[in-house]
Amino acid sequence: MTDPGNLVAYLRRYRPGMSREEVATACGVSIATLTRRLREGLDTAEVIRAARYFGASPTEALLELGVLEVNDVRRHVAIEGLHAVSETTLISELLRRTADRNRAIHDR
């Protein structure tokens, strides 16, 4: 669960002055459920639906609300990015770094 007040503030960056009905629609819940969630908190699926509804990044919304931490996202992006790099490029980079490190050690 997350603080719904923060979600509303976050979403208002994308739609200033939005109504409770719009928030409920964006979250995929009824007004009655939204009212209850405003007391209890929204779950991550509702945050993601709301972010997508308003054209916001679900990841950014989850970061903004403290559900995810920046380091969690960085690790994932870094690992996923490596999948796009060829093995030849990776090996070349490792060899370059090793050579640089060896030069630095010998220059001391």
Stockholm file with secondary structure:
# STOCKHOLM 1.0

chainA/1-108         MTDPGNLVAYLRRYRPGMSREEVATACGVSIATLTRRLREGLDTAEVIRAARYFGASPTEALLELGVLEVNDVRRHVAIEGLHAVSETTLISELLRRTADRNRAIHDR
#=GR chainA/1-108 SS CBCHHHHHHHHTTTSTTCCHHHHHHHHTCCHHHHHHHHHHCBCHHHHHHHHHHTTCCHHHHHHHTTSSCHHHHHHHHHHHHHHTSCHHHHHHHHHHHHHHHHHHHHTC
#=GC SS_cons         CBCHHHHHHHHTTTSTTCCHHHHHHHHTCCHHHHHHHHHHCBCHHHHHHHHHHTTCCHHHHHHHTTSSCHHHHHHHHHHHHHHTSCHHHHHHHHHHHHHHHHHHHHTC
//
